[in-house]
Amino acid sequence: MQASKLTAEHQIFRETIRAFIHKEITPYIDQWEQQGEIDRNIWKKMGDMGFMGLNYPEEYGGLDLDFYYSLILCEELSYCFSGGFTISALVIQYMSAPYLLKYASEKLKERYLKPVLAGDMVSAVAITEPGAGSDVKQIKTTAVKSGDHYIVNGSKTFITNGYYGDFFITAVKTAPEKGTKGISLLLVERNAVGVSANKINKLGWHASDTAELGFDQVQVPVSNLIGVENEGFSYLMAGLQLERLTAAIHSLATADSALQYTLEYIGQREAFGNKLHDFQTIRHRIAQMAADIATTKAFVYQCCDLQNQGEYAVQDCSIAKLQASELAVQVVSNCLQLFGGYGFTEDYKIARLYRDVRVGTIIGGTSEIMLEIIAKMTIDKVNYQPNKTRLT
């Protein structure tokens, strides 16, 4: 990203969100991590500040700002040393609510999108299933139309905000015989009869609620259909670019936060009469991490430029997600090593970062999926196109 792209207004926003995080989020992170639940009041506080709808139109309660504000928000949230909190926030604004903005009826936007941007409701996106993983084509959850309702049966797993959230943007098969051309998106309320949710005990991201969802004869109004029936797969493919880009920003900022945290530690810790940062092997390791973060950041920022211009950058976002998430795992691991035995204790935040960062290579499509997308575009010359469906 060219330096000129970030204005004085952007910098003021960074200072504002940083001050907000310092006051309203950082003091409570440890508590949320321990209890496995984020205080819902924080979403309302963020909504009151406009932080929940930076790129959304003013008519729905958003601020209608450019994407660089979201870049800054993703970065600053990633410095709070809790991947669980950060991902919960990103899922709401960049991974679930966009489907409402792009494809939902005005009635659904009024009833669900506005409260989400105000911080009064928490949204989730329910795609992954126990037997399908990253292969959306293989989902089994069905929605059969019966009168003015769909009857939904099936299950989902690894759903962030799935336990404490208010509703899910849910991928279902409305025409199973049509494969990817038979997938639709339905808005399913968490408290609907027949919906069950069980929290998953995770390696990291302890502050966020990640759930397995069950749908047993759940009646969903036909009016809760998002967009056009059987067009859900194309909606999902279009939405994944923003999901992967924000995940890349988060991974990279997490790596940088680990590096900065480590720099503070090695500047204070001594061994054999010298500060750790005076040992050449440590200095060079730090220098290499700084160089790797800087070069990856340049590419991720370029992808942010494309996003701000409305480009459908499948390959670029896939590369950004792949490189940033893999680098973050490497950097945090190297940083933990420099803490010695202390890095293996809960007294230092590097241990939490080590747990949290690992899932970055899995969410939003694994690294293997990213490589296959890149391979298809590079070797097979596949050209992915944005969804052109006209909505009524």
C-alpha positions as a printed Julia matrix, in Angstrom:
392×3 Matrix{Float64}:
   0.0     0.0     0.0
   1.31    3.43   -0.87
   1.87    5.61    2.18
  -0.4     8.24    0.63
  -3.35    5.84    0.9
  -3.43    6.28    4.68
  -4.51    9.79    5.57
  -4.43   11.81    8.76
  -8.03   10.69    9.32
  -6.93    7.07    9.19
  -4.25    7.73   11.78
  -6.75    9.48   14.06
  -8.99    6.45   13.75
  -6.1     4.15   14.69
  -5.44    6.21   17.81
  -9.15    6.19   18.65
  -9.59    2.42   18.33
  -6.3     1.83   20.17
  -7.48    3.96   23.1
 -10.84    2.16   23.09
  -9.14   -1.26   23.17
  -6.87   -0.14   26.01
  -9.86    0.99   28.07
 -12.7    -1.39   27.16
 -11.08   -4.63   25.97
  -7.55   -5.26   27.25
  -8.47   -5.14   30.97
 -11.04   -7.92   30.47
  -9.25  -10.25   28.06
  -7.88  -12.57   30.75
 -11.33  -12.89   32.3
 -12.97  -13.7    28.96
 -10.25  -16.22   28.19
 -10.76  -17.99   31.51
 -14.55  -18.07   31.38
 -14.71  -18.91   27.67
 -17.24  -16.18   27.04
 -17.03  -12.58   25.87
 -19.16  -10.02   27.69
 -21.88   -9.06   25.19
 -21.74   -5.46   26.41
 -18.52   -4.97   24.45
 -20.36   -5.4    21.14
 -22.81   -2.68   22.15
 -19.95   -0.38   23.14
 -18.25   -1.02   19.81
 -21.55   -0.49   18.01
 -22.06    2.85   19.73
 -18.63    3.92   18.47
 -19.43    2.78   14.93
 -16.76    0.05   15.02
 -19.18   -2.73   14.03
 -20.1    -1.28   10.65
 -17.15    0.6     9.23
 -17.78   -0.3     5.57
 -21.56   -0.53    5.74
 -24.01    2.09    4.4
 -25.26    4.74    6.79
 -28.87    3.7     6.17
 -28.21    0.49    8.12
 -26.21    2.16   10.87
 -22.78    1.9     9.26
 -20.18    4.6     8.67
 -19.67    4.01    4.93
 -15.88    4.31    5.21
 -13.18    2.9     2.94
 -11.6    -0.51    3.57
  -8.44    0.94    5.1
 -10.44    1.64    8.26
 -11.2    -2.08    8.46
  -7.53   -2.87    7.89
  -6.69   -0.7    10.88
  -9.44   -2.25   13.01
  -8.25   -5.8    12.21
  -4.67   -4.89   13.04
  -5.42   -3.14   16.32
  -7.78   -5.86   17.57
  -5.04   -8.4    16.87
  -2.78   -6.63   19.35
  -5.04   -7.44   22.3
  -3.37  -10.86   22.75
  -6.57  -12.85   22.28
  -7.23  -14.53   18.96
 -10.55  -15.67   20.38
 -11.84  -12.16   20.92
 -10.48  -10.89   17.63
 -12.01  -13.68   15.53
 -15.4   -13.2    17.18
 -15.36   -9.57   16.09
 -14.16  -10.37   12.58
 -16.79  -13.09   12.1
 -19.56  -10.61   12.83
 -18.46   -7.77   10.58
 -16.56   -9.48    7.77
 -17.62  -13.12    7.6
 -21.37  -13.23    8.28
 -23.04   -9.81    8.11
 -21.75   -9.11    4.55
 -24.17  -11.75    3.21
 -27.03   -9.77    4.7
 -25.81   -6.54    3.15
 -25.22   -7.99   -0.32
 -28.1   -10.42   -0.75
 -30.76  -10.18    1.97
 -34.15   -8.56    1.62
 -34.76   -5.14    3.12
 -36.94   -6.83    5.74
 -34.04   -9.02    6.88
 -31.65   -6.08    6.84
 -34.01   -4.1     9.04
 -34.56   -6.97   11.46
 -31.03   -8.39   11.66
 -28.36   -6.26    9.96
 -29.17   -3.03   11.77
 -29.06   -4.67   15.24
 -25.74   -6.35   14.35
 -24.13   -3.06   13.36
 -25.55   -1.45   16.5
 -23.99   -4.18   18.63
 -27.34   -5.51   19.81
 -27.09   -8.88   18.02
 -24.24  -11.31   17.36
 -24.06  -13.11   14.01
 -22.29  -16.23   12.79
 -21.79  -18.07    9.52
 -22.49  -21.81    9.51
 -20.87  -23.61    6.57
 -18.48  -26.31    7.81
 -19.88  -29.76    8.56
 -18.36  -32.78   10.36
 -18.04  -34.81    7.16
 -17.29  -32.03    4.7
 -14.57  -29.85    6.21
 -13.36  -27.3     3.68
 -15.3   -28.96    0.83
 -18.49  -26.88    0.68
 -19.8   -29.05   -2.17
 -20.16  -32.0     0.21
 -22.43  -30.39    2.82
 -25.39  -32.57    3.84
 -27.65  -30.18    5.76
 -30.96  -29.98    3.89
 -33.77  -27.46    3.7
 -37.04  -28.79    2.27
 -39.75  -26.27    1.46
 -43.07  -26.93    3.18
 -45.64  -24.18    2.69
 -44.19  -20.9     3.87
 -41.29  -22.57    5.73
 -38.17  -24.59    5.05
 -37.64  -27.67    7.22
 -33.93  -27.82    8.05
 -32.1   -30.97    9.15
 -28.38  -31.54    9.57
 -25.36  -30.38   11.53
 -22.51  -27.89   11.44
 -19.23  -27.72   13.32
 -16.45  -25.27   14.23
 -18.94  -22.36   14.19
 -17.5   -19.24   15.83
 -20.21  -17.36   17.77
 -22.32  -20.48   17.4
 -23.14  -20.9    21.08
 -23.75  -17.34   22.31
 -24.7   -15.81   18.95
 -28.22  -14.8    17.93
 -28.42  -16.2    14.41
 -26.46  -18.05   11.73
 -26.08  -17.46    8.0
 -26.44  -21.15    7.18
 -25.44  -23.06    4.04
 -28.07  -25.7     3.19
 -28.93  -28.01    0.3
 -32.27  -26.94   -1.17
 -31.77  -29.1    -4.27
 -29.31  -31.88   -3.29
 -29.43  -33.46   -6.73
 -27.94  -30.31   -8.29
 -24.65  -30.33   -6.38
 -23.18  -26.85   -5.98
 -26.12  -25.43   -7.95
 -28.46  -26.62   -5.21
 -26.97  -24.75   -2.24
 -28.82  -21.87   -0.6
 -28.25  -19.55    2.35
 -30.82  -19.36    5.14
 -30.88  -17.17    8.22
 -31.53  -19.48   11.18
 -32.15  -18.09   14.65
 -30.18  -19.61   17.53
 -33.26  -20.02   19.71
 -35.46  -21.6    17.02
 -37.13  -24.86   18.04
 -34.96  -27.81   17.01
 -31.63  -25.93   17.07
 -29.02  -27.29   19.47
 -25.51  -26.06   20.18
 -22.61  -27.62   22.06
 -19.41  -25.74   22.83
 -16.18  -27.25   21.53
 -13.21  -27.51   23.89
 -10.42  -25.99   21.8
  -6.63  -25.84   21.87
  -6.72  -22.05   21.59
  -9.11  -19.14   21.01
 -10.49  -19.74   24.5
 -12.4   -16.45   24.68
 -14.49  -17.24   21.62
 -17.4   -19.66   21.64
 -17.01  -22.29   18.96
 -19.88  -24.72   18.61
 -21.27  -27.81   17.0
 -24.78  -27.07   15.76
 -27.65  -29.48   15.25
 -30.8   -28.84   13.22
 -33.7   -31.22   13.91
 -36.84  -30.42   11.92
 -36.16  -26.69   12.31
 -38.83  -24.52   10.72
 -37.31  -21.49    9.0
 -39.58  -18.94    7.29
 -39.17  -18.8     3.52
 -38.66  -15.07    4.0
 -35.36  -15.92    5.74
 -33.88  -17.06    2.43
 -30.85  -14.89    1.66
 -30.71  -13.93   -2.0
 -31.92  -16.36   -4.64
 -32.61  -20.03   -3.92
 -29.83  -22.36   -5.12
 -27.38  -19.48   -5.64
 -25.73  -19.86   -2.24
 -22.53  -21.48   -3.47
 -21.64  -18.49   -5.63
 -22.4   -16.15   -2.72
 -20.07  -18.13   -0.48
 -17.26  -18.2    -3.02
 -17.51  -14.43   -3.4
 -17.59  -13.86    0.36
 -14.57  -16.0     1.09
 -12.17  -13.43   -0.38
 -12.99  -10.89    2.33
 -12.87  -13.62    4.97
  -9.43  -14.73    3.85
  -8.09  -11.2     3.59
  -9.17  -10.24    7.11
  -7.76  -13.55    8.37
  -4.46  -12.68    6.69
  -4.41   -9.24    8.31
  -5.12  -10.85   11.68
  -2.39  -13.48   11.29
   0.2   -10.92   10.26
  -0.67   -8.5    13.06
  -0.51  -11.4    15.52
   2.99  -12.21   14.28
   4.02   -8.59   14.7
   2.49   -8.4    18.19
   4.49  -11.5    19.16
   7.67   -9.93   17.8
   7.11   -6.64   19.67
   6.32   -8.52   22.87
   9.49  -10.56   22.46
  11.6    -7.47   21.84
  10.48   -6.1    25.2
  11.42   -9.36   26.9
  14.89   -9.8    25.37
  15.65   -6.15   26.12
  15.2    -6.88   29.84
  16.29  -10.5    30.23
  19.97  -11.25   30.83
  22.1   -14.36   30.27
  25.82  -14.75   31.02
  26.01  -11.09   31.99
  24.5    -9.71   28.77
  21.04   -8.72   27.61
  19.53  -11.32   25.32
  19.23   -8.79   22.51
  23.02   -8.41   22.47
  23.64  -12.0    21.33
  24.24  -12.13   17.6
  22.27  -15.31   16.96
  19.22  -13.75   18.62
  19.71  -10.43   16.85
  19.82  -12.15   13.47
  16.77  -14.26   14.24
  14.85  -11.12   15.19
  16.07   -9.36   12.03
  14.89  -12.22    9.82
  11.44  -12.22   11.43
  11.17   -8.46   10.98
  12.14   -8.81    7.31
   9.63  -11.62    6.71
   6.82   -9.65    8.35
   7.67   -6.51    6.35
   7.68   -8.27    2.98
   4.45  -10.18    3.67
   2.83   -7.0     4.96
   3.58   -5.25    1.67
   1.66   -7.93   -0.24
  -1.24   -8.02    2.22
  -1.54   -4.25    1.97
  -1.61   -4.57   -1.81
  -4.56   -6.95   -1.42
  -6.23   -4.32    0.78
  -5.82   -1.87   -2.1
  -7.59   -4.34   -4.4
 -10.37   -4.86   -1.85
 -10.85   -1.11   -1.51
 -11.14   -0.89   -5.3
 -13.78   -3.62   -5.37
 -11.56   -6.13   -7.16
 -12.43   -9.85   -7.03
  -8.9   -10.94   -6.18
  -9.15  -14.69   -5.62
  -5.51  -15.58   -6.2
  -4.16  -12.56   -4.35
  -6.3   -13.15   -1.24
  -5.47  -16.86   -1.29
  -1.75  -16.07   -1.42
  -2.1   -13.48    1.35
  -3.95  -15.91    3.61
  -1.49  -18.71    2.91
   1.67  -16.68    3.44
   0.48  -14.66    6.43
  -0.94  -17.61    8.37
   2.08  -19.84    7.78
   4.47  -17.02    8.66
   2.56  -16.24   11.86
   2.92  -19.84   13.07
   6.66  -19.7    12.36
   7.21  -16.3    13.98
   5.27  -17.04   17.16
   7.08  -20.36   17.55
  10.46  -18.65   17.16
   9.45  -15.96   19.62
   8.36  -18.49   22.22
  11.78  -20.15   21.94
  13.44  -16.91   22.99
  11.45  -16.89   26.24
  12.99  -20.2    27.25
  11.08  -21.99   30.0
   8.98  -18.91   30.7
   7.43  -19.22   27.26
   5.92  -22.53   28.37
   4.03  -20.87   31.22
   0.71  -19.05   31.34
   2.44  -16.1    33.02
   3.56  -14.83   29.61
   1.19  -13.97   26.77
   3.42  -15.68   24.22
   1.97  -19.03   25.37
  -1.55  -17.88   24.47
  -0.39  -16.54   21.13
   1.29  -19.89   20.43
  -2.03  -21.7    20.96
  -4.14  -19.15   19.15
  -2.03  -18.67   16.02
  -2.0   -22.32   15.0
  -5.57  -22.31   13.71
  -4.78  -19.55   11.21
  -3.61  -22.14    8.68
  -6.94  -23.97    9.02
  -9.76  -21.41    9.15
 -11.26  -19.96    5.99
  -9.79  -22.82    3.96
  -6.66  -24.7     4.98
  -3.23  -23.93    3.59
  -3.66  -26.99    1.38
  -6.87  -25.52   -0.05
  -5.1   -22.2    -0.66
  -2.31  -24.0    -2.5
  -4.8   -25.87   -4.67
  -6.63  -22.64   -5.58
  -3.31  -21.02   -6.5
  -2.28  -24.15   -8.45
  -5.54  -24.17  -10.43
  -5.11  -20.53  -11.39
  -1.39  -20.86  -12.14
  -1.21  -24.26  -13.83
  -4.74  -24.94  -15.1
  -5.45  -21.29  -15.95
  -8.75  -21.37  -14.06
 -10.31  -17.91  -13.99
 -12.72  -17.39  -11.11
 -15.44  -14.83  -11.78
 -17.55  -12.88   -9.28
 -21.22  -13.74   -8.87
 -23.35  -11.88  -11.41
 -26.77  -12.88  -10.08
 -29.32  -10.11  -10.26
 -31.37   -9.89   -7.09
 -35.0    -8.89   -6.97
